[in-house]
Amino acid sequence: MKITVWTKIGCGWCDEVTELLRARNVPFEERVVTGNREYFQEMVKKSGQTLAPVVDIDGHLLIDTDADAVEAYLDR
């Protein structure tokens, strides 16, 4: 399973998503978009919007999501 998470500094929802993945020992790549134009543009191109977090799980996007939605997707 390949997971990429685009986050913003100071975003509570972003922190909850990354904490969930760490608690479940699920490997993921975090891309902090705050101050990183390349990651920000990548997130916007993939998701079509500027809100974070955006989670890509094996090509399935969860856009402007939260830990509950990520957990539900992982448990399906």
PyMOL commands that set and color helices and strands:
alter all, ss='L'
color gray80, all
select helices_A, chain A and resi 12-23+37-47+67-75
alter helices_A, ss='H'
color red, helices_A
select strands_A, chain A and resi 3-7+29-32+54-57+60-63
alter strands_A, ss='S'
color yellow, strands_A
deselect
rebuild
show_as cartoon
